[in-house]
């Protein structure tokens, strides 16, 4: 069985900004199975379509983006601006983790600009701990519990800062210079977001902003483009940095 990585992030296109380059490298260079999961289908991300219609569109875009690099897309089916740490949300993420059986899990920084991101981070942190526990679902397992807690990595927050503008510096960076074209193709699949960003944020630079942030992290690491991460190293979590071991620190 190949080793497996999953990114569980709040919205469709978050993975393309934050960790897709690392996922691509794991898949291309080491044969890992890779998955991208969105907590929501992006149902608030339109000024033109109804929530159900834009959710349908964005699920399709997420699936197309993942397929473009040999990954599998999942949606947890929470709703935009309503992602909260709750028993139902935690159970859904535990079931997803037990179905995918990842060795490595990526999620949002615990501190970020968006509460959906921060709540997703908390839910995924709890789910990685709960996924190996037989009694957590009280015998209601669809898939067996994991054998052990997987590695957990936090991506950079958007723009590398918390809600107060305080920089959050990654513990290490992964060089993604060689896969930026694939990362850009993934983000290009999210066409509906260009219209939304024009309306809500007043910008139309989806791919350009992703490249600019990758270049900022790359400059800090002495490479063209990089992604930054911090590893969860609390009690009972794996302590070795498997990403650095496989891909090297930039």
C-alpha positions as CSV (number, residue, x, y, z in Angstrom):
1,X,0.0,0.0,0.0
2,X,1.4,3.5,-0.9
3,X,1.7,6.0,1.9
4,X,-1.1,8.6,1.9
5,X,-1.4,12.3,2.6
6,X,-4.5,14.4,3.0
7,X,-5.0,18.1,3.2
8,X,-8.2,19.0,5.2
9,X,-8.8,22.7,4.7
10,X,-11.8,25.0,5.0
11,X,-12.7,25.9,1.4
12,X,-12.2,24.8,-2.2
13,X,-8.9,26.4,-3.4
14,X,-7.3,26.7,0.1
15,X,-5.1,23.7,-0.6
16,X,-3.9,25.2,-3.9
17,X,-2.7,28.2,-2.0
18,X,-1.2,26.5,1.0
19,X,0.2,23.0,0.4
20,X,-0.6,21.7,-3.0
21,X,3.1,21.9,-4.1
22,X,4.1,19.6,-1.3
23,X,1.3,17.2,-2.1
24,X,2.4,17.1,-5.7
25,X,6.0,16.4,-4.7
26,X,4.9,13.5,-2.4
27,X,2.9,12.0,-5.3
28,X,5.4,12.6,-8.1
29,X,8.6,11.8,-6.3
30,X,7.5,9.1,-3.8
31,X,4.4,7.6,-5.2
32,X,2.2,8.7,-2.3
33,X,-1.6,8.7,-2.7
34,X,-2.8,12.3,-2.1
35,X,-6.3,13.6,-1.1
36,X,-7.7,17.1,-0.8
37,X,-10.7,17.7,1.4
38,X,-12.7,20.9,1.8
39,X,-14.7,21.4,5.0
40,X,-17.3,23.3,2.9
41,X,-18.3,23.4,-0.7
42,X,-17.8,27.2,-0.8
43,X,-21.6,27.9,-0.7
44,X,-21.2,31.6,0.1
45,X,-18.6,32.2,-2.6
46,X,-20.7,33.9,-5.2
47,X,-22.7,37.1,-5.8
48,X,-24.4,35.5,-8.8
49,X,-25.4,31.9,-7.9
50,X,-27.5,30.5,-5.2
51,X,-25.8,28.6,-2.4
52,X,-26.7,25.2,-3.8
53,X,-25.6,26.2,-7.3
54,X,-22.2,27.7,-6.4
55,X,-21.6,24.7,-4.1
56,X,-22.2,22.4,-7.0
57,X,-19.9,24.4,-9.2
58,X,-17.1,24.6,-6.6
59,X,-17.3,20.9,-5.8
60,X,-16.7,20.3,-9.5
61,X,-13.8,22.7,-9.5
62,X,-12.3,21.1,-6.5
63,X,-12.6,17.6,-8.0
64,X,-11.1,18.9,-11.3
65,X,-8.1,20.6,-9.5
66,X,-7.4,17.4,-7.5
67,X,-7.7,15.2,-10.5
68,X,-5.2,17.4,-12.5
69,X,-2.4,16.1,-10.2
70,X,-3.6,12.6,-9.5
71,X,-5.3,13.5,-6.2
72,X,-8.8,12.7,-4.9
73,X,-11.2,15.4,-3.7
74,X,-13.6,15.1,-0.7
75,X,-16.1,17.6,0.8
76,X,-17.1,17.3,4.5
77,X,-20.2,19.3,3.7
78,X,-20.1,21.9,6.5
79,X,-21.2,25.4,5.3
80,X,-19.3,28.6,4.8
81,X,-19.1,30.8,7.9
82,X,-20.7,28.0,9.9
83,X,-17.7,25.8,10.4
84,X,-17.6,25.2,14.2
85,X,-16.0,22.7,16.5
86,X,-18.9,20.4,17.2
87,X,-19.6,16.7,17.7
88,X,-21.1,16.2,14.2
89,X,-18.3,18.0,12.4
90,X,-15.7,16.1,14.4
91,X,-17.3,12.7,13.6
92,X,-17.4,13.5,9.9
93,X,-13.7,14.3,9.8
94,X,-12.8,11.3,11.9
95,X,-14.8,9.1,9.4
96,X,-12.9,10.7,6.5
97,X,-9.6,10.2,8.1
98,X,-10.4,6.5,8.9
99,X,-11.5,6.0,5.3
100,X,-8.5,7.6,3.7
101,X,-6.0,6.3,6.4
102,X,-3.4,9.0,6.0
103,X,0.2,8.9,7.2
104,X,0.3,12.7,7.0
105,X,-2.4,15.3,7.5
106,X,-2.3,19.0,6.6
107,X,-4.6,21.6,8.0
108,X,-4.8,25.4,8.6
109,X,-2.8,27.4,11.1
110,X,-4.5,27.6,14.5
111,X,-4.3,31.4,14.1
112,X,-5.5,32.8,10.7
113,X,-7.6,35.6,9.2
114,X,-10.8,33.5,8.8
115,X,-12.7,31.7,11.6
116,X,-13.6,28.9,9.2
117,X,-9.8,28.3,8.9
118,X,-9.3,28.4,12.7
119,X,-12.2,26.1,13.5
120,X,-11.1,23.7,10.8
121,X,-7.7,23.6,12.4
122,X,-9.2,22.7,15.8
123,X,-11.5,20.0,14.3
124,X,-8.7,18.4,12.3
125,X,-6.3,18.5,15.3
126,X,-9.0,16.7,17.4
127,X,-9.8,14.3,14.6
128,X,-6.2,13.1,14.2
129,X,-6.1,12.3,17.9
130,X,-9.5,10.6,17.9
131,X,-9.2,8.6,14.7
132,X,-7.2,5.7,16.3
133,X,-9.6,5.5,19.4
134,X,-11.9,2.5,19.2
135,X,-14.4,3.9,21.6
136,X,-14.7,7.3,20.0
137,X,-17.5,6.3,17.6
138,X,-18.9,3.7,20.1
139,X,-18.9,0.8,17.6
140,X,-20.4,2.9,14.8
141,X,-17.3,2.6,12.7
142,X,-17.6,2.4,8.9
143,X,-13.9,1.9,8.6
144,X,-11.6,0.6,11.3
145,X,-9.8,3.1,13.5
146,X,-6.3,4.1,12.5
147,X,-3.4,2.1,13.9
148,X,-1.8,5.3,15.3
149,X,-2.0,9.1,15.2
150,X,-0.8,10.4,11.9
151,X,1.7,13.2,11.4
152,X,0.0,16.6,11.6
153,X,1.3,19.7,9.8
154,X,-0.1,23.3,9.9
155,X,0.1,25.3,6.7
156,X,1.0,29.0,6.7
157,X,-1.9,31.3,7.5
158,X,-3.0,33.5,4.6
159,X,-0.4,36.3,4.1
160,X,1.7,34.7,6.9
161,X,0.1,36.6,9.8
162,X,-2.6,36.2,12.5
163,X,-5.7,38.4,12.8
164,X,-3.7,41.1,14.5
165,X,-1.1,41.3,11.8
166,X,1.5,39.5,13.8
167,X,3.8,37.4,11.6
168,X,3.6,33.6,12.0
169,X,6.9,32.2,10.9
170,X,7.0,28.7,9.6
171,X,9.2,26.1,11.4
172,X,10.5,24.9,8.0
173,X,9.8,25.3,4.3
174,X,9.5,22.8,1.4
175,X,10.9,23.8,-2.0
176,X,8.1,23.7,-4.6
177,X,10.0,25.4,-7.4
178,X,9.8,22.4,-9.7
179,X,6.0,22.0,-9.4
180,X,4.7,25.5,-9.6
181,X,3.3,24.9,-13.1
182,X,1.1,22.0,-11.7
183,X,0.1,24.1,-8.7
184,X,-0.9,26.9,-11.0
185,X,-3.0,24.5,-13.1
186,X,-4.8,23.3,-10.0
187,X,-5.7,26.9,-9.0
188,X,-6.8,27.7,-12.6
189,X,-9.6,25.1,-12.1
190,X,-11.2,27.4,-9.6
191,X,-12.6,29.8,-12.2
192,X,-15.7,30.7,-10.1
193,X,-13.4,32.3,-7.5
194,X,-12.1,35.0,-9.8
195,X,-15.6,36.5,-10.1
196,X,-16.1,36.2,-6.4
197,X,-12.8,37.8,-5.5
198,X,-13.6,40.7,-7.9
199,X,-16.9,41.3,-6.2
200,X,-16.0,40.7,-2.5
201,X,-12.3,41.5,-2.3
202,X,-11.9,43.9,-5.2
203,X,-9.0,41.8,-6.7
204,X,-8.6,39.5,-9.7
205,X,-5.2,38.0,-9.1
206,X,-5.9,34.5,-7.8
207,X,-2.9,32.7,-9.4
208,X,-0.7,35.8,-9.1
209,X,-1.2,36.1,-5.4
210,X,-0.5,32.4,-4.9
211,X,2.8,32.8,-6.9
212,X,3.7,35.9,-4.9
213,X,3.3,34.2,-1.6
214,X,5.3,31.2,-2.8
215,X,8.0,33.5,-4.0
216,X,8.1,35.3,-0.6
217,X,8.6,32.0,1.2
218,X,11.0,30.9,-1.4
219,X,13.2,34.0,-1.0
220,X,13.3,33.3,2.8
221,X,14.6,29.8,2.0
222,X,16.9,30.7,-0.8
223,X,14.9,29.0,-3.5
224,X,12.4,30.3,-6.1
225,X,9.2,29.1,-4.5
226,X,8.4,27.4,-1.2
227,X,5.6,26.4,1.2
228,X,5.9,26.9,4.9
229,X,4.7,24.5,7.7
230,X,4.8,23.9,11.4
231,X,4.5,20.4,12.8
232,X,2.2,19.5,15.7
233,X,4.6,18.0,18.2
234,X,2.4,17.5,21.2
235,X,2.4,14.4,23.4
236,X,1.6,11.2,21.4
237,X,2.0,12.7,18.0
238,X,4.9,11.5,15.7
239,X,8.0,13.5,16.4
240,X,10.0,13.0,13.2
241,X,9.6,15.5,10.4
242,X,8.7,13.1,7.6
243,X,8.3,15.9,5.1
244,X,11.8,17.1,5.6
245,X,13.1,13.5,5.5
246,X,11.4,12.9,2.2
247,X,11.5,16.3,0.4
248,X,14.3,18.2,2.3
249,X,14.0,21.5,4.1
250,X,14.4,24.5,1.9
